[in-house]
Each structure stands twice: as structure tokens, then as C-alpha cells.
């Protein structure tokens, strides 16, 4: 299946760039499927 994506950035870099706190169990994922839960950052 296509439409998979990756989330590979280090936790501290995401928190610094977006001024957010990530869950303690955050980990990089190199093969995220459309049906999996994943972190998403949105803006208003």
C-alpha cells in the first residue's frame, strides 16, 4: 500500500521548532500506515 510516511525527527527538535510537549513515549517511526495513530501538529 502506498501513502505511508515517516516521522523521524528527534523529540527535542520537534519540541523546539513548534513549542509543544510530546508524549513521553514518543519514538521515531519509519513506516507509518494510514490506519495507524500518529502525532499531528495543527494550527488554528
PDB file of N, CA, C, O and CB in Angstrom:
ATOM      1  N   UNK A   1       0.848  -1.184   0.000  1.00  0.00           N
ATOM      2  CA  UNK A   1       0.000   0.000   0.000  1.00  0.00           C
ATOM      3  C   UNK A   1       0.886   1.237   0.000  1.00  0.00           C
ATOM      4  O   UNK A   1       1.862   1.312   0.746  1.00  0.00           O
ATOM      5  CB  UNK A   1      -0.961   0.004   1.223  1.00  0.00           C
ATOM      6  N   UNK A   2       0.549   2.183  -0.821  1.00  0.00           N
ATOM      7  CA  UNK A   2       1.280   3.447  -0.799  1.00  0.00           C
ATOM      8  C   UNK A   2       0.633   4.365   0.237  1.00  0.00           C
ATOM      9  O   UNK A   2      -0.250   3.940   0.982  1.00  0.00           O
ATOM     10  CB  UNK A   2       1.295   4.119  -2.214  1.00  0.00           C
ATOM     11  N   UNK A   3       1.059   5.582   0.281  1.00  0.00           N
ATOM     12  CA  UNK A   3       0.563   6.596   1.215  1.00  0.00           C
ATOM     13  C   UNK A   3       1.118   6.418   2.615  1.00  0.00           C
ATOM     14  O   UNK A   3       0.596   7.009   3.560  1.00  0.00           O
ATOM     15  CB  UNK A   3      -0.942   6.562   1.264  1.00  0.00           C
ATOM     16  N   UNK A   4       2.145   5.632   2.769  1.00  0.00           N
ATOM     17  CA  UNK A   4       2.821   5.545   4.057  1.00  0.00           C
ATOM     18  C   UNK A   4       3.770   6.729   4.173  1.00  0.00           C
ATOM     19  O   UNK A   4       4.190   7.302   3.168  1.00  0.00           O
ATOM     20  CB  UNK A   4       3.586   4.189   4.210  1.00  0.00           C
ATOM     21  N   UNK A   5       4.103   7.089   5.405  1.00  0.00           N
ATOM     22  CA  UNK A   5       5.029   8.194   5.606  1.00  0.00           C
ATOM     23  C   UNK A   5       5.902   7.923   6.815  1.00  0.00           C
ATOM     24  O   UNK A   5       5.716   6.922   7.507  1.00  0.00           O
ATOM     25  CB  UNK A   5       4.272   9.519   5.776  1.00  0.00           C
ATOM     26  N   UNK A   6       6.859   8.812   7.075  1.00  0.00           N
ATOM     27  CA  UNK A   6       7.786   8.629   8.184  1.00  0.00           C
ATOM     28  C   UNK A   6       7.700   9.797   9.149  1.00  0.00           C
ATOM     29  O   UNK A   6       7.324  10.907   8.772  1.00  0.00           O
ATOM     30  CB  UNK A   6       9.216   8.471   7.671  1.00  0.00           C
ATOM     31  N   UNK A   7       8.049   9.535  10.384  1.00  0.00           N
ATOM     32  CA  UNK A   7       8.198  10.558  11.415  1.00  0.00           C
ATOM     33  C   UNK A   7       9.532  10.256  12.089  1.00  0.00           C
ATOM     34  O   UNK A   7       9.605   9.436  13.004  1.00  0.00           O
ATOM     35  CB  UNK A   7       6.979  10.559  12.458  1.00  0.00           C
ATOM     36  N   UNK A   8      10.581  10.924  11.630  1.00  0.00           N
ATOM     37  CA  UNK A   8      11.931  10.535  12.036  1.00  0.00           C
ATOM     38  C   UNK A   8      12.686  11.602  12.813  1.00  0.00           C
ATOM     39  O   UNK A   8      13.822  11.369  13.227  1.00  0.00           O
ATOM     40  CB  UNK A   8      12.719  10.169  10.835  1.00  0.00           C
ATOM     41  N   UNK A   9      12.094  12.749  13.018  1.00  0.00           N
ATOM     42  CA  UNK A   9      12.791  13.829  13.706  1.00  0.00           C
ATOM     43  C   UNK A   9      12.943  13.518  15.194  1.00  0.00           C
ATOM     44  O   UNK A   9      12.090  12.860  15.790  1.00  0.00           O
ATOM     45  CB  UNK A   9      12.045  15.154  13.514  1.00  0.00           C
ATOM     46  N   UNK A  10      14.028  13.993  15.781  1.00  0.00           N
ATOM     47  CA  UNK A  10      14.256  13.794  17.209  1.00  0.00           C
ATOM     48  C   UNK A  10      13.243  14.602  18.015  1.00  0.00           C
ATOM     49  O   UNK A  10      12.824  15.685  17.607  1.00  0.00           O
ATOM     50  CB  UNK A  10      15.698  14.194  17.594  1.00  0.00           C
ATOM     51  N   UNK A  11      12.860  14.053  19.167  1.00  0.00           N
ATOM     52  CA  UNK A  11      11.843  14.671  20.008  1.00  0.00           C
ATOM     53  C   UNK A  11      12.216  16.107  20.378  1.00  0.00           C
ATOM     54  O   UNK A  11      11.370  16.996  20.284  1.00  0.00           O
ATOM     55  CB  UNK A  11      11.633  13.843  21.271  1.00  0.00           C
ATOM     56  N   UNK A  12      13.445  16.354  20.793  1.00  0.00           N
ATOM     57  CA  UNK A  12      13.826  17.705  21.221  1.00  0.00           C
ATOM     58  C   UNK A  12      13.776  18.710  20.071  1.00  0.00           C
ATOM     59  O   UNK A  12      13.495  19.886  20.305  1.00  0.00           O
ATOM     60  CB  UNK A  12      15.225  17.687  21.823  1.00  0.00           C
ATOM     61  N   UNK A  13      14.038  18.286  18.849  1.00  0.00           N
ATOM     62  CA  UNK A  13      13.966  19.189  17.702  1.00  0.00           C
ATOM     63  C   UNK A  13      12.522  19.567  17.384  1.00  0.00           C
ATOM     64  O   UNK A  13      12.250  20.716  17.034  1.00  0.00           O
ATOM     65  CB  UNK A  13      14.619  18.547  16.479  1.00  0.00           C
ATOM     66  N   UNK A  14      11.601  18.623  17.500  1.00  0.00           N
ATOM     67  CA  UNK A  14      10.180  18.925  17.274  1.00  0.00           C
ATOM     68  C   UNK A  14       9.678  19.889  18.335  1.00  0.00           C
ATOM     69  O   UNK A  14       8.987  20.859  18.019  1.00  0.00           O
ATOM     70  CB  UNK A  14       9.332  17.630  17.281  1.00  0.00           C
ATOM     71  N   UNK A  15      10.021  19.629  19.596  1.00  0.00           N
ATOM     72  CA  UNK A  15       9.551  20.484  20.683  1.00  0.00           C
ATOM     73  C   UNK A  15      10.101  21.900  20.539  1.00  0.00           C
ATOM     74  O   UNK A  15       9.381  22.863  20.807  1.00  0.00           O
ATOM     75  CB  UNK A  15       9.956  19.895  22.041  1.00  0.00           C
ATOM     76  N   UNK A  16      11.345  22.050  20.126  1.00  0.00           N
ATOM     77  CA  UNK A  16      11.936  23.381  19.959  1.00  0.00           C
ATOM     78  C   UNK A  16      11.333  24.121  18.767  1.00  0.00           C
ATOM     79  O   UNK A  16      11.071  25.321  18.856  1.00  0.00           O
ATOM     80  CB  UNK A  16      13.451  23.267  19.785  1.00  0.00           C
ATOM     81  N   UNK A  17      11.113  23.435  17.674  1.00  0.00           N
ATOM     82  CA  UNK A  17      10.597  24.073  16.463  1.00  0.00           C
ATOM     83  C   UNK A  17       9.147  24.515  16.605  1.00  0.00           C
ATOM     84  O   UNK A  17       8.759  25.547  16.058  1.00  0.00           O
ATOM     85  CB  UNK A  17      10.723  23.130  15.292  1.00  0.00           C
ATOM     86  N   UNK A  18       8.337  23.742  17.339  1.00  0.00           N
ATOM     87  CA  UNK A  18       6.898  24.013  17.406  1.00  0.00           C
ATOM     88  C   UNK A  18       6.414  24.425  18.789  1.00  0.00           C
ATOM     89  O   UNK A  18       5.218  24.646  18.979  1.00  0.00           O
ATOM     90  CB  UNK A  18       6.139  22.803  16.965  1.00  0.00           C
ATOM     91  N   UNK A  19       7.306  24.531  19.748  1.00  0.00           N
ATOM     92  CA  UNK A  19       6.949  24.883  21.127  1.00  0.00           C
ATOM     93  C   UNK A  19       5.802  24.021  21.656  1.00  0.00           C
ATOM     94  O   UNK A  19       4.811  24.533  22.176  1.00  0.00           O
ATOM     95  CB  UNK A  19       6.565  26.360  21.209  1.00  0.00           C
ATOM     96  N   UNK A  20       5.956  22.719  21.514  1.00  0.00           N
ATOM     97  CA  UNK A  20       4.961  21.763  22.004  1.00  0.00           C
ATOM     98  C   UNK A  20       5.652  20.743  22.903  1.00  0.00           C
ATOM     99  O   UNK A  20       6.868  20.567  22.836  1.00  0.00           O
ATOM    100  CB  UNK A  20       4.231  21.052  20.821  1.00  0.00           C
ATOM    101  N   UNK A  21       4.867  20.078  23.741  1.00  0.00           N
ATOM    102  CA  UNK A  21       5.381  18.982  24.558  1.00  0.00           C
ATOM    103  C   UNK A  21       4.870  17.691  23.949  1.00  0.00           C
ATOM    104  O   UNK A  21       3.671  17.532  23.720  1.00  0.00           O
ATOM    105  CB  UNK A  21       4.946  19.119  26.064  1.00  0.00           C
ATOM    106  N   UNK A  22       5.778  16.779  23.692  1.00  0.00           N
ATOM    107  CA  UNK A  22       5.402  15.490  23.114  1.00  0.00           C
ATOM    108  C   UNK A  22       5.218  14.453  24.211  1.00  0.00           C
ATOM    109  O   UNK A  22       5.772  14.600  25.301  1.00  0.00           O
ATOM    110  CB  UNK A  22       6.461  15.016  22.104  1.00  0.00           C
ATOM    111  N   UNK A  23       4.454  13.417  23.938  1.00  0.00           N
ATOM    112  CA  UNK A  23       4.281  12.349  24.922  1.00  0.00           C
ATOM    113  C   UNK A  23       5.628  11.715  25.274  1.00  0.00           C
ATOM    114  O   UNK A  23       6.538  11.668  24.446  1.00  0.00           O
ATOM    115  CB  UNK A  23       3.311  11.277  24.387  1.00  0.00           C
ATOM    116  N   UNK A  24       5.743  11.235  26.500  1.00  0.00           N
ATOM    117  CA  UNK A  24       6.985  10.597  26.939  1.00  0.00           C
ATOM    118  C   UNK A  24       7.323   9.366  26.111  1.00  0.00           C
ATOM    119  O   UNK A  24       8.492   9.000  25.991  1.00  0.00           O
ATOM    120  CB  UNK A  24       6.886  10.215  28.401  1.00  0.00           C
ATOM    121  N   UNK A  25       6.314   8.730  25.543  1.00  0.00           N
ATOM    122  CA  UNK A  25       6.563   7.507  24.771  1.00  0.00           C
ATOM    123  C   UNK A  25       6.785   7.785  23.277  1.00  0.00           C
ATOM    124  O   UNK A  25       6.710   6.868  22.459  1.00  0.00           O
ATOM    125  CB  UNK A  25       5.396   6.545  24.942  1.00  0.00           C
ATOM    126  N   UNK A  26       7.057   9.048  22.922  1.00  0.00           N
ATOM    127  CA  UNK A  26       7.338   9.377  21.517  1.00  0.00           C
ATOM    128  C   UNK A  26       8.541   8.585  21.032  1.00  0.00           C
ATOM    129  O   UNK A  26       9.533   8.433  21.747  1.00  0.00           O
ATOM    130  CB  UNK A  26       7.589  10.898  21.342  1.00  0.00           C
ATOM    131  N   UNK A  27       8.440   8.085  19.815  1.00  0.00           N
ATOM    132  CA  UNK A  27       9.587   7.440  19.179  1.00  0.00           C
ATOM    133  C   UNK A  27       9.455   7.618  17.677  1.00  0.00           C
ATOM    134  O   UNK A  27       8.351   7.727  17.144  1.00  0.00           O
ATOM    135  CB  UNK A  27       9.679   5.924  19.561  1.00  0.00           C
ATOM    136  N   UNK A  28      10.584   7.646  17.011  1.00  0.00           N
ATOM    137  CA  UNK A  28      10.580   7.766  15.556  1.00  0.00           C
ATOM    138  C   UNK A  28       9.931   6.530  14.947  1.00  0.00           C
ATOM    139  O   UNK A  28      10.015   5.433  15.499  1.00  0.00           O
ATOM    140  CB  UNK A  28      12.019   7.954  15.010  1.00  0.00           C
ATOM    141  N   UNK A  29       9.288   6.723  13.809  1.00  0.00           N
ATOM    142  CA  UNK A  29       8.653   5.610  13.107  1.00  0.00           C
ATOM    143  C   UNK A  29       8.927   5.789  11.616  1.00  0.00           C
ATOM    144  O   UNK A  29       8.624   6.832  11.037  1.00  0.00           O
ATOM    145  CB  UNK A  29       7.105   5.544  13.404  1.00  0.00           C
ATOM    146  N   UNK A  30       9.498   4.766  11.013  1.00  0.00           N
ATOM    147  CA  UNK A  30       9.907   4.855   9.613  1.00  0.00           C
ATOM    148  C   UNK A  30       8.894   4.257   8.647  1.00  0.00           C
ATOM    149  O   UNK A  30       9.144   4.224   7.442  1.00  0.00           O
ATOM    150  CB  UNK A  30      11.224   4.171   9.430  1.00  0.00           C
ATOM    151  N   UNK A  31       7.771   3.790   9.141  1.00  0.00           N
ATOM    152  CA  UNK A  31       6.807   3.121   8.270  1.00  0.00           C
ATOM    153  C   UNK A  31       5.397   3.291   8.833  1.00  0.00           C
ATOM    154  O   UNK A  31       4.808   2.323   9.314  1.00  0.00           O
ATOM    155  CB  UNK A  31       7.155   1.617   8.115  1.00  0.00           C
ATOM    156  N   UNK A  32       4.859   4.484   8.782  1.00  0.00           N
ATOM    157  CA  UNK A  32       3.538   4.767   9.339  1.00  0.00           C
ATOM    158  C   UNK A  32       2.484   4.525   8.264  1.00  0.00           C
ATOM    159  O   UNK A  32       2.535   5.113   7.184  1.00  0.00           O
ATOM    160  CB  UNK A  32       3.456   6.229   9.877  1.00  0.00           C
ATOM    161  N   UNK A  33       1.542   3.664   8.571  1.00  0.00           N
ATOM    162  CA  UNK A  33       0.452   3.349   7.643  1.00  0.00           C
ATOM    163  C   UNK A  33      -0.717   4.314   7.871  1.00  0.00           C
ATOM    164  O   UNK A  33      -0.836   4.890   8.953  1.00  0.00           O
ATOM    165  CB  UNK A  33      -0.015   1.871   7.820  1.00  0.00           C
ATOM    166  N   UNK A  34      -1.570   4.494   6.877  1.00  0.00           N
ATOM    167  CA  UNK A  34      -2.727   5.386   7.025  1.00  0.00           C
ATOM    168  C   UNK A  34      -3.672   4.982   8.158  1.00  0.00           C
ATOM    169  O   UNK A  34      -4.411   5.826   8.665  1.00  0.00           O
ATOM    170  CB  UNK A  34      -3.498   5.428   5.732  1.00  0.00           C
ATOM    171  N   UNK A  35      -3.663   3.730   8.558  1.00  0.00           N
ATOM    172  CA  UNK A  35      -4.574   3.263   9.605  1.00  0.00           C
ATOM    173  C   UNK A  35      -3.978   3.362  11.005  1.00  0.00           C
ATOM    174  O   UNK A  35      -4.669   3.065  11.980  1.00  0.00           O
ATOM    175  CB  UNK A  35      -4.972   1.837   9.333  1.00  0.00           C
ATOM    176  N   UNK A  36      -2.726   3.766  11.132  1.00  0.00           N
ATOM    177  CA  UNK A  36      -2.080   3.860  12.438  1.00  0.00           C
ATOM    178  C   UNK A  36      -2.294   5.234  13.062  1.00  0.00           C
ATOM    179  O   UNK A  36      -2.415   6.235  12.356  1.00  0.00           O
ATOM    180  CB  UNK A  36      -0.587   3.569  12.314  1.00  0.00           C
ATOM    181  N   UNK A  37      -2.340   5.271  14.395  1.00  0.00           N
ATOM    182  CA  UNK A  37      -2.346   6.548  15.103  1.00  0.00           C
ATOM    183  C   UNK A  37      -0.952   7.141  15.026  1.00  0.00           C
ATOM    184  O   UNK A  37       0.045   6.420  15.076  1.00  0.00           O
ATOM    185  CB  UNK A  37      -2.802   6.378  16.585  1.00  0.00           C
ATOM    186  N   UNK A  38      -0.888   8.456  14.904  1.00  0.00           N
ATOM    187  CA  UNK A  38       0.395   9.133  14.818  1.00  0.00           C
ATOM    188  C   UNK A  38       0.235  10.563  15.310  1.00  0.00           C
ATOM    189  O   UNK A  38      -0.873  11.097  15.368  1.00  0.00           O
ATOM    190  CB  UNK A  38       0.944   9.104  13.371  1.00  0.00           C
ATOM    191  N   UNK A  39       1.365  11.175  15.665  1.00  0.00           N
ATOM    192  CA  UNK A  39       1.332  12.564  16.101  1.00  0.00           C
ATOM    193  C   UNK A  39       1.050  13.490  14.928  1.00  0.00           C
ATOM    194  O   UNK A  39       1.555  13.287  13.823  1.00  0.00           O
ATOM    195  CB  UNK A  39       2.650  12.946  16.773  1.00  0.00           C
ATOM    196  N   UNK A  40       0.235  14.513  15.184  1.00  0.00           N
ATOM    197  CA  UNK A  40      -0.075  15.521  14.169  1.00  0.00           C
ATOM    198  C   UNK A  40      -0.068  16.878  14.853  1.00  0.00           C
ATOM    199  O   UNK A  40      -0.656  17.042  15.922  1.00  0.00           O
ATOM    200  CB  UNK A  40      -1.459  15.240  13.472  1.00  0.00           C
ATOM    201  N   UNK A  41       0.589  17.838  14.247  1.00  0.00           N
ATOM    202  CA  UNK A  41       0.597  19.204  14.769  1.00  0.00           C
ATOM    203  C   UNK A  41      -0.223  20.060  13.812  1.00  0.00           C
ATOM    204  O   UNK A  41       0.030  20.081  12.607  1.00  0.00           O
ATOM    205  CB  UNK A  41       2.068  19.762  14.927  1.00  0.00           C
ATOM    206  N   UNK A  42      -1.204  20.762  14.360  1.00  0.00           N
ATOM    207  CA  UNK A  42      -2.050  21.638  13.545  1.00  0.00           C
ATOM    208  C   UNK A  42      -1.966  23.062  14.083  1.00  0.00           C
ATOM    209  O   UNK A  42      -1.445  23.284  15.176  1.00  0.00           O
ATOM    210  CB  UNK A  42      -3.526  21.140  13.534  1.00  0.00           C
ATOM    211  N   UNK A  43      -2.469  24.006  13.336  1.00  0.00           N
ATOM    212  CA  UNK A  43      -2.531  25.387  13.802  1.00  0.00           C
ATOM    213  C   UNK A  43      -3.940  25.915  13.570  1.00  0.00           C
ATOM    214  O   UNK A  43      -4.659  25.450  12.685  1.00  0.00           O
ATOM    215  CB  UNK A  43      -1.473  26.278  13.077  1.00  0.00           C
ATOM    216  N   UNK A  44      -4.312  26.882  14.374  1.00  0.00           N
ATOM    217  CA  UNK A  44      -5.638  27.498  14.234  1.00  0.00           C
ATOM    218  C   UNK A  44      -5.609  28.601  13.211  1.00  0.00           C
ATOM    219  O   UNK A  44      -6.634  29.235  12.958  1.00  0.00           O
ATOM    220  CB  UNK A  44      -6.129  28.044  15.570  1.00  0.00           C
TER     221      UNK A  44
END
